[in-house]
């Protein structure tokens, strides 16, 4: 290593920032996360830095001198002027300060890493200036791995550490902290239930041991395909799971993000086959949770939208097993994004209908005409094989056959395909273009424009016209 990573104590110390523009403001934002006082050295400050001085968050010094830099914990030079940068650097070094000069590596005693802030948990990433883009990419991955509330849990642990030392035998402390940071307290904090997390830890302290390991189920939305559309919570649960039960439409790239030693069980239904009926899926996820395992039931899209969530949710609740739902990006949203537009448009479509053509055996066909009215965007999931009957139903209801239809299959994946046609040729186009499920059929019926010939004149306008006529007479 050319550089040595180290965290500096900032409480009761000050940091000097030379410069009054945007680069100086960027450094100020960084130091504001610490307890250090900020000294801004510049004759003039931009609006953001001036506000910090006005709020008492920083002090301003107009002139450079050696004295400004004495006993500074750190100095940032960010003037943007070559001569001024060198002059400030020389004075700071004369004062014995640790210096970072923005965009001038040769003048830097220290470099600023990419930081993942979960105070008091802090991760610093550096490539020693060789690849800043790579450092930012690593930071992005770390941001996904560490849930936003992790710092709150670490802070809670810090406050309770003395009590843990008193109540938990030394040989059991490692297990206790593993339970805090890998068990129900962390899960509760991750979903925003800080009070529940604190209660779990304090209850365990009250009895001097952790409760028996209890399994849990998470119904997780995998999104429409692309792995980078996963939510942060979904990613964390995948990396904590003991066993993952996944559907046919879950992209393999999503499973690659799971914990390496997690058991993976395919429970999808292939077309024309029902090797995994719903009641069997319910039974196996409940059984795994009863064994104390962390279970992820991974569903494509959003589990709450045509994902048979209700059956699995009820099975877990009936078995008194903790369960959580993690939404995912649904296929209709992703399809619209691929088309470069929204699902609704103000003044044109103010109603959005999500429907599936994959109904339960024996159920009547959906009333497509009732769903598609003027001012509506209709998104039909898994409707490729029912395209003919959908068109016939809408034609019988006198829905205009000239409406534009957009079909997005395999949305967000490398196999994505976009097909456009008019409603009257939907079935033929799907056949000719060899469109296959999974696909979303989007039909938009904009509001009809008002007939200007028969548009009613507002009363206030009539009054003004009458007044004008009277004045003319």
C-alpha positions as CSV (number, residue, x, y, z in Angstrom):
1,X,0.0,0.0,0.0
2,X,1.2,3.5,-0.8
3,X,-1.3,5.0,1.6
4,X,-2.4,3.8,5.0
5,X,-6.1,3.9,5.9
6,X,-6.8,5.6,9.2
7,X,-9.8,7.3,10.9
8,X,-9.1,10.7,12.5
9,X,-10.6,11.9,15.7
10,X,-12.6,15.1,14.9
11,X,-14.3,16.0,18.2
12,X,-13.0,19.3,19.5
13,X,-10.8,19.9,16.5
14,X,-11.1,22.1,13.4
15,X,-10.7,21.6,9.7
16,X,-9.5,24.4,7.4
17,X,-11.0,24.7,3.9
18,X,-9.3,27.2,1.6
19,X,-11.7,28.4,-1.1
20,X,-15.2,29.9,-1.4
21,X,-16.8,28.1,-4.4
22,X,-18.4,24.8,-5.2
23,X,-15.3,22.6,-4.6
24,X,-14.9,24.1,-1.2
25,X,-18.6,23.5,-0.5
26,X,-18.2,19.8,-1.5
27,X,-15.5,19.4,1.2
28,X,-17.6,21.3,3.7
29,X,-20.6,19.0,3.2
30,X,-18.3,16.1,4.0
31,X,-16.9,17.6,7.2
32,X,-20.3,18.6,8.3
33,X,-20.9,14.9,9.0
34,X,-18.3,15.0,11.7
35,X,-18.0,16.9,15.0
36,X,-15.1,19.1,13.7
37,X,-15.4,22.9,13.5
38,X,-15.0,24.3,10.0
39,X,-12.8,27.3,9.1
40,X,-13.4,28.8,5.6
41,X,-10.5,30.8,4.2
42,X,-11.7,33.0,1.4
43,X,-12.5,36.7,0.9
44,X,-15.8,35.8,-0.7
45,X,-18.1,32.8,-0.2
46,X,-20.8,31.4,-2.3
47,X,-24.4,31.3,-1.0
48,X,-24.1,27.8,0.5
49,X,-21.0,28.5,2.4
50,X,-22.2,32.0,3.5
51,X,-25.3,30.2,5.0
52,X,-23.0,27.9,7.0
53,X,-21.3,30.9,8.5
54,X,-24.6,32.7,9.2
55,X,-25.9,29.5,11.0
56,X,-22.8,29.3,13.1
57,X,-21.7,26.0,11.5
58,X,-18.5,27.6,10.1
59,X,-16.3,30.6,10.6
60,X,-14.7,32.7,7.8
61,X,-11.2,34.1,7.6
62,X,-10.5,36.4,4.7
63,X,-6.7,36.3,4.5
64,X,-4.2,33.4,4.2
65,X,-1.5,33.1,6.9
66,X,0.5,30.4,8.6
67,X,-1.5,30.9,11.8
68,X,-4.8,29.9,10.2
69,X,-3.5,26.3,9.7
70,X,-1.9,25.7,13.1
71,X,-3.3,22.7,15.0
72,X,-5.8,21.9,12.2
73,X,-6.8,18.3,12.0
74,X,-6.9,18.5,8.3
75,X,-6.6,21.1,5.5
76,X,-8.5,21.1,2.2
77,X,-7.3,23.5,-0.5
78,X,-9.9,24.0,-3.1
79,X,-9.5,27.4,-4.8
80,X,-9.3,26.3,-8.4
81,X,-6.3,28.6,-9.0
82,X,-2.9,27.0,-9.5
83,X,-0.9,29.8,-7.9
84,X,-3.2,30.2,-4.9
85,X,-3.3,26.4,-4.4
86,X,0.5,26.2,-4.3
87,X,0.7,29.2,-1.9
88,X,-1.9,27.8,0.5
89,X,-0.2,24.4,0.4
90,X,3.1,26.0,1.3
91,X,1.7,27.9,4.2
92,X,-0.2,24.8,5.5
93,X,2.9,22.7,5.4
94,X,4.9,25.3,7.2
95,X,2.3,25.1,10.0
96,X,2.7,21.3,10.0
97,X,-0.8,20.5,8.8
98,X,-2.0,17.4,6.9
99,X,-3.1,18.7,3.5
100,X,-5.3,17.7,0.6
101,X,-5.2,19.9,-2.5
102,X,-8.2,19.2,-4.8
103,X,-7.2,17.8,-8.2
104,X,-3.5,18.1,-7.5
105,X,-2.3,14.6,-6.3
106,X,1.4,15.7,-6.1
107,X,0.5,18.1,-3.3
108,X,-1.7,15.7,-1.3
109,X,-0.6,14.2,2.0
110,X,-4.0,12.6,2.3
111,X,-6.7,11.6,-0.2
112,X,-10.5,11.7,0.3
113,X,-12.0,8.2,0.0
114,X,-15.4,7.2,-1.1
115,X,-17.5,7.0,2.0
116,X,-20.4,4.8,3.0
117,X,-21.9,6.6,6.0
118,X,-24.0,4.6,8.5
119,X,-22.8,6.6,11.5
120,X,-21.3,5.2,13.7
121,X,-20.5,2.6,11.1
122,X,-18.3,4.1,8.4
123,X,-16.7,2.4,5.4
124,X,-14.0,4.2,3.5
125,X,-12.9,3.1,0.0
126,X,-9.8,4.2,-1.8
127,X,-8.0,3.2,-5.0
128,X,-5.0,5.5,-4.1
129,X,-6.2,7.8,-6.9
130,X,-5.8,5.2,-9.7
131,X,-9.4,4.5,-10.4
132,X,-12.0,6.9,-8.8
133,X,-14.8,5.5,-11.0
134,X,-14.1,2.0,-9.6
135,X,-14.2,3.4,-6.0
136,X,-17.6,4.9,-6.7
137,X,-18.8,1.5,-8.1
138,X,-17.6,-0.3,-4.9
139,X,-19.3,2.4,-2.8
140,X,-22.6,1.8,-4.7
141,X,-22.4,-1.9,-3.9
142,X,-21.6,-1.2,-0.3
143,X,-24.6,1.1,-0.1
144,X,-26.8,-1.7,-1.3
145,X,-25.3,-4.2,1.2
146,X,-25.7,-2.0,4.3
147,X,-29.2,-1.0,5.1
148,X,-29.8,2.6,6.0
149,X,-30.7,1.8,9.7
150,X,-27.6,-0.2,10.4
151,X,-25.9,2.7,12.1
152,X,-28.9,3.1,14.5
153,X,-28.5,-0.6,15.5
154,X,-24.8,-0.1,16.0
155,X,-25.5,2.9,18.2
156,X,-28.0,1.0,20.2
157,X,-25.5,-1.8,20.7
158,X,-22.9,0.8,21.9
159,X,-25.3,2.2,24.5
160,X,-26.2,-1.3,25.8
161,X,-22.6,-2.7,25.8
162,X,-22.0,-2.0,29.5
163,X,-25.2,-3.8,30.5
164,X,-24.4,-6.7,28.2
165,X,-21.1,-7.1,30.0
166,X,-23.0,-7.3,33.3
167,X,-25.8,-9.6,32.3
168,X,-24.4,-11.9,29.6
169,X,-21.7,-14.4,30.6
170,X,-18.5,-13.8,28.6
171,X,-18.6,-17.1,26.8
172,X,-22.1,-16.3,25.5
173,X,-21.4,-12.7,24.4
174,X,-20.2,-13.6,20.9
175,X,-23.4,-15.5,20.3
176,X,-25.5,-12.7,21.8
177,X,-24.0,-10.1,19.5
178,X,-24.3,-12.4,16.5
179,X,-28.0,-12.7,17.3
180,X,-28.3,-8.9,17.5
181,X,-26.6,-8.2,14.2
182,X,-27.9,-11.3,12.3
183,X,-31.2,-12.0,13.9
184,X,-34.5,-10.4,14.7
185,X,-33.2,-7.1,16.1
186,X,-31.4,-6.3,12.8
187,X,-34.4,-7.5,10.8
188,X,-36.7,-5.2,12.9
189,X,-34.4,-2.2,12.5
190,X,-34.0,-2.8,8.8
191,X,-37.8,-2.5,8.3
192,X,-37.9,0.7,10.3
193,X,-39.1,-0.8,13.6
194,X,-36.5,0.7,15.9
195,X,-38.6,0.4,19.0
196,X,-39.2,-3.3,18.3
197,X,-35.5,-3.9,17.8
198,X,-34.7,-2.2,21.1
199,X,-37.4,-4.1,22.9
200,X,-36.0,-7.4,21.6
201,X,-32.5,-6.7,22.8
202,X,-33.6,-5.4,26.2
203,X,-35.9,-8.4,26.7
204,X,-33.0,-10.7,26.0
205,X,-30.8,-8.8,28.4
206,X,-33.5,-9.0,31.1
207,X,-33.4,-12.8,31.1
208,X,-29.7,-13.0,30.4
209,X,-29.8,-14.9,27.2
210,X,-31.1,-14.8,23.6
211,X,-34.5,-16.4,22.7
212,X,-34.6,-19.7,20.8
213,X,-33.8,-19.2,17.1
214,X,-37.0,-18.6,15.2
215,X,-37.4,-18.9,11.5
216,X,-38.9,-16.2,9.4
217,X,-40.3,-15.8,5.8
218,X,-39.8,-12.9,3.5
219,X,-42.0,-12.6,0.3
220,X,-39.5,-10.8,-1.9
221,X,-40.2,-9.1,-5.2
222,X,-37.3,-9.8,-7.7
223,X,-38.5,-7.2,-10.2
224,X,-39.0,-7.9,-13.9
225,X,-35.6,-9.3,-14.6
226,X,-32.6,-7.0,-14.4
227,X,-30.7,-7.6,-11.1
228,X,-29.9,-4.0,-10.5
229,X,-33.7,-3.2,-10.2
230,X,-33.7,-5.1,-6.9
231,X,-34.5,-3.0,-3.8
232,X,-31.8,-2.7,-1.1
233,X,-34.0,-4.6,1.3
234,X,-34.4,-7.5,-1.2
235,X,-30.7,-7.7,-1.7
236,X,-30.0,-7.8,2.0
237,X,-32.5,-10.6,2.6
238,X,-31.1,-12.6,-0.3
239,X,-27.7,-12.4,1.4
240,X,-29.0,-13.4,4.7
241,X,-31.3,-16.3,3.6
242,X,-30.7,-19.9,4.5
243,X,-33.0,-21.1,1.8
244,X,-34.5,-19.4,-1.3
245,X,-37.6,-20.7,-3.1
246,X,-37.8,-19.0,-6.5
247,X,-40.1,-18.9,-9.5
248,X,-39.6,-19.7,-13.1
249,X,-39.4,-16.1,-14.2
250,X,-36.7,-15.0,-11.7
251,X,-33.6,-14.0,-13.7
252,X,-30.5,-16.1,-12.9
253,X,-28.6,-12.8,-12.3
254,X,-30.8,-12.1,-9.3
255,X,-29.9,-15.4,-7.7
256,X,-26.2,-14.7,-8.2
257,X,-26.6,-11.9,-5.6
258,X,-27.7,-14.4,-3.0
259,X,-25.5,-15.8,-0.2
260,X,-23.3,-18.5,-1.8
261,X,-24.1,-21.2,0.6
262,X,-27.9,-20.6,0.6
263,X,-30.0,-23.5,-0.5
264,X,-31.9,-22.7,-3.7
265,X,-35.1,-24.5,-4.6
266,X,-37.0,-24.0,-7.8
267,X,-40.7,-24.0,-7.3
268,X,-41.9,-22.5,-10.6
269,X,-44.6,-23.8,-12.7
270,X,-43.5,-24.6,-16.2
271,X,-46.1,-24.1,-19.0
272,X,-48.5,-27.0,-19.1
273,X,-47.2,-28.5,-15.9
274,X,-48.0,-28.1,-12.2
275,X,-45.1,-29.9,-10.4
276,X,-45.4,-27.3,-7.6
277,X,-49.0,-26.6,-6.8
278,X,-49.6,-23.7,-4.5
279,X,-50.5,-25.7,-1.4
280,X,-47.2,-27.6,-1.7
281,X,-45.3,-24.3,-1.9
282,X,-47.1,-23.1,1.2
283,X,-46.2,-26.2,3.1
284,X,-42.4,-26.2,2.3
285,X,-41.8,-22.6,3.1
286,X,-43.6,-22.9,6.4
287,X,-41.7,-26.2,7.2
288,X,-38.4,-24.5,6.5
289,X,-39.2,-21.6,8.8
290,X,-40.3,-23.9,11.5
291,X,-36.8,-25.4,11.4
292,X,-35.4,-22.0,12.3
293,X,-34.3,-21.0,8.8
294,X,-34.5,-17.6,7.2
295,X,-36.7,-18.2,4.2
296,X,-36.9,-16.0,1.1
297,X,-39.8,-16.7,-1.2
298,X,-38.5,-15.0,-4.4
299,X,-41.2,-13.9,-6.9
300,X,-40.7,-12.1,-10.2
301,X,-42.0,-8.5,-10.3
302,X,-43.9,-7.4,-7.3
303,X,-45.3,-10.2,-5.1
304,X,-48.4,-8.2,-4.4
305,X,-49.4,-7.9,-8.0
306,X,-50.6,-11.2,-9.5
307,X,-47.9,-13.0,-7.4
308,X,-50.2,-15.3,-5.3
309,X,-49.0,-13.5,-2.2
310,X,-52.2,-13.9,-0.3
311,X,-52.0,-17.7,-0.1
312,X,-48.4,-17.8,1.2
313,X,-49.0,-14.9,3.5
314,X,-52.0,-16.6,5.1
315,X,-50.1,-19.9,5.4
316,X,-47.3,-18.2,7.4
317,X,-49.8,-16.3,9.6
318,X,-51.8,-19.4,10.3
319,X,-48.5,-21.1,11.4
320,X,-47.6,-18.0,13.6
321,X,-44.4,-17.5,11.7
322,X,-43.0,-13.9,11.3
323,X,-43.4,-12.8,7.7
324,X,-42.6,-9.6,5.8
325,X,-43.4,-8.4,2.3
326,X,-40.7,-6.7,0.2
327,X,-42.2,-5.0,-2.9
328,X,-40.5,-5.2,-6.2
329,X,-40.7,-3.3,-9.5
330,X,-43.7,-4.6,-11.4
331,X,-43.5,-5.5,-15.0
332,X,-45.9,-2.7,-16.2
333,X,-43.7,0.0,-14.7
334,X,-40.6,-1.5,-16.3
335,X,-42.3,-1.9,-19.6
336,X,-43.3,1.8,-19.6
337,X,-39.8,2.8,-18.7
338,X,-38.5,0.7,-21.6
339,X,-40.9,2.6,-23.9
340,X,-39.6,5.9,-22.5
341,X,-42.9,7.1,-21.1
342,X,-45.1,6.9,-18.1
343,X,-48.1,4.7,-17.5
344,X,-50.3,7.7,-17.1
345,X,-50.4,11.1,-18.7
346,X,-52.1,14.2,-17.2
347,X,-55.1,15.3,-19.2
348,X,-55.0,12.1,-21.3
349,X,-55.1,9.0,-19.1
350,X,-56.0,9.5,-15.4
351,X,-56.8,5.9,-14.7
352,X,-54.5,2.9,-14.7
353,X,-55.8,-0.7,-14.8
354,X,-53.5,-3.7,-14.1
355,X,-55.1,-7.0,-15.2
356,X,-53.9,-10.5,-15.8
357,X,-55.1,-12.9,-18.5
358,X,-53.8,-15.9,-16.5
359,X,-56.9,-16.6,-14.4
360,X,-57.7,-19.4,-12.1
361,X,-59.1,-22.5,-13.9
362,X,-62.9,-22.3,-14.1
363,X,-63.0,-18.5,-13.6
364,X,-64.8,-16.4,-16.2
365,X,-62.8,-14.4,-18.7
366,X,-62.1,-10.8,-17.4
367,X,-64.4,-8.1,-18.5
368,X,-61.9,-6.3,-20.7
369,X,-64.4,-3.7,-22.0
370,X,-65.2,-2.6,-18.4
371,X,-61.5,-2.1,-17.7
372,X,-60.7,-0.1,-20.9
373,X,-62.7,3.2,-20.9
374,X,-61.7,6.6,-22.3
375,X,-58.9,8.1,-20.1
376,X,-57.5,4.7,-19.2
377,X,-54.2,2.9,-19.6
378,X,-54.7,-0.8,-19.4
379,X,-51.7,-3.1,-18.7
380,X,-52.4,-6.8,-19.4
381,X,-50.0,-9.3,-17.8
382,X,-49.5,-12.7,-19.5
383,X,-52.0,-12.0,-22.2
384,X,-50.1,-13.2,-25.3
385,X,-52.1,-16.4,-25.6
386,X,-55.4,-14.7,-25.0
387,X,-54.8,-11.9,-27.5
388,X,-57.6,-13.0,-29.9
389,X,-60.3,-13.3,-27.2
390,X,-59.2,-9.9,-25.7
391,X,-59.6,-8.2,-29.1
392,X,-62.9,-9.9,-29.8
393,X,-64.3,-8.8,-26.4
394,X,-63.2,-5.2,-26.9
395,X,-64.5,-5.1,-30.5
396,X,-67.9,-6.3,-29.3
397,X,-68.0,-3.5,-26.7
398,X,-67.3,-1.0,-29.5
399,X,-63.8,0.0,-28.3
400,X,-62.0,1.7,-31.2
401,X,-59.9,-0.8,-33.0
402,X,-57.5,1.9,-34.0
403,X,-56.1,2.3,-30.5
404,X,-52.3,1.9,-30.3
405,X,-51.0,-1.1,-28.5
406,X,-47.4,-1.6,-27.2
407,X,-46.2,-5.1,-26.2
408,X,-43.0,-5.4,-24.1
409,X,-41.7,-8.9,-23.5
410,X,-38.8,-9.9,-21.3
411,X,-38.7,-6.3,-20.0
412,X,-35.3,-5.0,-18.6
413,X,-33.5,-8.2,-19.8
414,X,-31.1,-8.6,-22.7
415,X,-33.9,-10.5,-24.4
416,X,-36.3,-7.5,-24.2
417,X,-38.5,-7.0,-27.3
418,X,-40.9,-4.2,-28.1
419,X,-43.7,-4.6,-30.6
420,X,-46.3,-2.0,-31.7
421,X,-49.5,-2.4,-33.5
422,X,-53.2,-1.3,-33.6
423,X,-55.7,-3.1,-31.4
424,X,-57.4,-4.7,-34.4
425,X,-54.2,-6.5,-35.4
426,X,-53.1,-7.5,-31.9
427,X,-53.4,-11.3,-32.3
428,X,-51.9,-11.3,-35.8
429,X,-48.9,-9.2,-34.8
430,X,-48.2,-11.4,-31.8
431,X,-48.2,-14.4,-34.1
432,X,-46.2,-12.9,-36.9
433,X,-43.6,-11.4,-34.5
434,X,-43.4,-14.5,-32.4
435,X,-44.0,-12.6,-29.2
436,X,-43.9,-14.9,-26.1
437,X,-44.7,-14.5,-22.4
438,X,-43.6,-13.0,-20.1
439,X,-45.0,-9.9,-21.7
440,X,-47.1,-6.9,-20.9
441,X,-49.7,-5.6,-23.3
442,X,-50.2,-1.9,-22.9
443,X,-53.4,-0.3,-24.4
444,X,-54.0,3.4,-24.0
445,X,-57.4,5.1,-24.7
446,X,-56.9,8.8,-24.2
447,X,-59.7,11.1,-23.2
448,X,-61.6,12.5,-26.1
449,X,-60.8,16.2,-26.9
450,X,-63.8,18.5,-26.3
451,X,-65.8,19.5,-29.3
452,X,-65.0,23.1,-29.7
453,X,-68.0,23.8,-32.0
454,X,-70.4,23.0,-29.1
455,X,-68.2,24.1,-26.3
456,X,-70.2,26.1,-23.7
457,X,-69.1,29.8,-23.2
458,X,-68.4,30.5,-19.6
459,X,-70.9,32.9,-17.9
460,X,-68.3,35.4,-16.9
461,X,-67.1,35.7,-20.5
462,X,-70.8,36.2,-21.7
463,X,-71.1,39.1,-19.1
464,X,-67.9,40.7,-20.4
465,X,-69.1,40.5,-24.0
466,X,-72.5,42.1,-23.0
467,X,-70.7,44.9,-21.2
468,X,-68.5,45.5,-24.2
469,X,-71.5,45.7,-26.5
470,X,-73.3,48.2,-24.2
471,X,-70.1,50.3,-24.1
472,X,-69.9,50.3,-27.9
473,X,-73.5,51.5,-28.2
